Amino acid sequence: MGVVPLGAFLLEHLLSNFEALRGPIAYGDQVKFLNGLPLVRVLEWVFIFLPILYHGVYGVYIWLRGKSNVVYYPWAGNWMYVAQRYTGLIAFLYIGQHLYRQRFTGIMLPENPYASFHKVQVELQNPWMLAFYVVAMIAICWHFAYGVWLFAAKWGITPGEVARKRFGWVCLAGGVLLCAMGLASIWAFVGGKYPNVPEDPRTPMIMMVSPPFSVSWSNATSA
């Protein structure tokens, strides 16, 4: 379940967020498209919310029962196990707060898709939240890339050490690429190219221009 459907959702989410680099309206168009899919609320719960909840809770359960033994056996496998558990916890906490803040509180994005850029941008104005986003993006991409490698190894897709080593490099490259896409998307909100985006970027900004300074003849003569 960590690979499909959550892996597919991660790829879709990163690609959708990459639209932020094209600007607030393009990002709003993507959010509008996704929310216009048939049975989108059913798809959300069946293929996103419930699998994330199950995967997160089950991962914490496995972590509490398992032992890494990095102190007594500091092998690469043990360190990978520890990294996978910690990155999974970071990902679970991040996804939980992200869904709550972006999906269920404040401006309702399904009904106001063009407010998406504004809502994320406002959240990332908090430097602590921005740092959390960056750390979480790195953790999520690591967790996914190593999870794919584990999936292939456990299900016999990569039999033998040579196949696992080669596929490990493939997963590493894929994880770095996804992480770069995610960090670039975050930069689109805070980089300064689109500052102070309003809730609806389609509405043109009306600038109030004051009339030029003038002195009436009566005031000038009376002075």
Residue pairs with C-beta under 8 A, 6 or more apart in sequence:
1 51
1 54
1 55
2 55
2 144
2 147
2 151
3 147
3 148
3 151
5 47
5 48
5 51
6 48
6 51
6 52
6 55
7 144
7 147
7 148
9 47
9 48
10 140
10 144
10 178
11 178
14 178
14 181
14 182
14 185
15 181
16 30
16 31
16 34
17 27
17 181
17 182
17 185
18 181
18 184
18 185
19 26
19 27
19 29
19 30
20 26
20 27
20 117
20 120
20 185
20 188
20 189
21 184
21 185
21 188
23 117
23 194
23 201
24 114
24 117
24 118
24 194
24 197
24 201
25 114
25 201
25 202
27 116
27 117
28 113
28 114
28 115
28 116
28 117
28 201
28 202
29 113
31 109
31 113
31 114
31 116
32 113
32 114
34 40
35 109
35 110
35 113
37 43
49 99
52 92
52 95
56 88
56 91
56 92
56 95
56 96
59 85
59 88
59 89
59 92
60 88
60 89
60 92
63 85
63 88
63 89
66 81
66 85
68 78
68 79
68 81
68 82
68 85
69 78
70 78
70 79
70 82
80 146
83 142
83 146
84 143
84 146
84 147
84 150
86 139
87 139
87 140
87 142
87 143
87 146
88 143
90 135
90 136
90 139
90 140
91 136
91 139
91 140
91 143
93 136
94 132
94 133
94 136
94 139
94 140
101 123
102 109
102 119
102 120
102 123
103 109
106 119
107 115
107 118
107 119
107 199
109 115
109 116
109 119
112 199
112 200
114 199
114 200
114 201
114 202
115 199
115 200
117 189
117 194
117 197
117 201
118 197
118 198
118 199
118 201
120 189
121 189
121 190
121 194
121 197
123 129
124 130
124 133
124 186
124 189
124 190
125 190
130 186
130 190
133 186
134 183
134 186
137 179
137 182
137 183
137 186
138 179
138 183
140 182
141 175
141 176
141 178
141 179
141 182
142 175
142 179
144 175
144 178
145 171
145 172
145 174
145 175
145 178
146 171
146 175
148 171
148 174
149 158
149 164
149 167
149 168
149 171
151 157
152 158
152 164
152 167
153 164
157 167
158 164
158 166
158 167
188 194
198 205
